[in-house]
């Protein structure tokens, strides 16, 4: 298994904060290295299952790609539902 590299913290922290504020108590994280034409990109997938939520009602899956900061608003999270 190869280690993931250069994941942008600002986007990751914002996503984790948004998930926590939305009621997520736990998350699943997986990642892969993806060699693309313009170079390697690491992708992290964060999954929140309904049983991980305080109210048990929402399932969310977010992909984070290295080299590109990601920010999700509360509206973005609601659109994922």
C-alpha positions, 0 to 999 in steps of 0.5 A: 500500500502506497502512502497518500501525498500532499493532501490540502489541509485547508479543504480537508479541515473545512470538510471535516468541520462541516461534517462535524457541525452537521452531526457526524460523529464518525467517518470512514476514510479511504484513499488511492493514488491516481496517475493522470496525464498531468501527473499523479494525484492522490484522492481521499474519499470520506464516507459518513454512514447514517449510523455515524450521524448523531441523528442517524439520517444522513449518508455523505461521500466526499472525494478530495483530490490533492493539489486542489483545495476543496471547500463545501458550504452547508448548501453543498452538503445538503445537496449531497443528501 
